[in-house]
Amino acid sequence: MPSRTQSFEPDFADVMLSLLPDRVAVAAVPMFPGDGCRLELFPEEAFAIRGAVERRRVEFATGRWCARAALRKLGGPRVKNGLLI
């Protein structure tokens, strides 16, 4: 079985996993608006937040990236806007 974590902050992921059942996966990535790091969004996601301020775009992209990473760790299918792709 693959590891249930995918993280750039292993301590945070390990703590979260110690509190959660085995069927839960954790993914974490540091979030620093303006650091030049861009997490990719699907075009529809980028369009949905096109008018948001930078900090909100970073929060949204970080959440989407973590959700997809956790789903992959659980062996889930690729998901785009709630649809399997």
SVG drawing of the C-alpha trace seen along z (x, -y; Angstrom):
<svg xmlns="http://www.w3.org/2000/svg" viewBox="-19 -41 28 43">
<polyline fill="none" stroke="black" stroke-width="0.4" points="0.0,0.0 1.4,-3.4 2.2,-6.0 -0.8,-8.0 1.2,-11.2 2.5,-13.6 4.0,-16.6 6.6,-19.2 6.0,-19.4 6.3,-15.8 5.8,-16.8 2.4,-18.3 1.3,-15.4 2.5,-12.8 0.6,-14.6 -2.6,-14.8 -2.3,-11.1 -1.9,-10.1 -5.3,-11.7 -7.2,-10.2 -8.3,-6.7 -6.4,-4.7 -8.9,-5.5 -7.8,-9.2 -4.9,-10.6 -3.1,-13.9 -1.3,-16.2 0.3,-19.5 2.4,-22.2 3.7,-25.5 1.6,-28.5 3.4,-31.7 1.7,-34.2 4.0,-36.2 6.9,-33.7 6.7,-32.9 5.6,-29.3 2.5,-28.5 0.5,-25.4 -1.3,-24.4 -5.1,-24.7 -7.4,-23.3 -8.5,-26.1 -12.0,-26.0 -10.7,-26.4 -8.5,-29.4 -11.5,-30.9 -13.7,-30.5 -11.3,-32.6 -10.1,-35.0 -11.3,-38.1 -9.9,-37.0 -7.0,-38.8 -3.6,-37.1 -3.8,-35.6 -7.2,-34.0 -5.9,-32.5 -2.9,-31.0 -5.2,-29.6 -7.5,-28.1 -4.7,-26.6 -3.1,-25.1 -6.3,-23.5 -7.0,-22.1 -3.4,-20.7 -3.7,-19.1 -7.1,-17.6 -5.8,-16.0 -2.6,-14.7 -4.6,-13.1 -7.0,-11.5 -4.0,-10.1 -2.5,-8.7 -5.8,-6.8 -5.7,-5.4 -8.6,-7.5 -9.2,-8.6 -8.2,-11.9 -10.9,-14.4 -11.7,-17.7 -14.5,-19.8 -16.1,-16.8 -16.0,-14.8 -13.7,-11.8 -11.1,-12.4"/>
</svg>
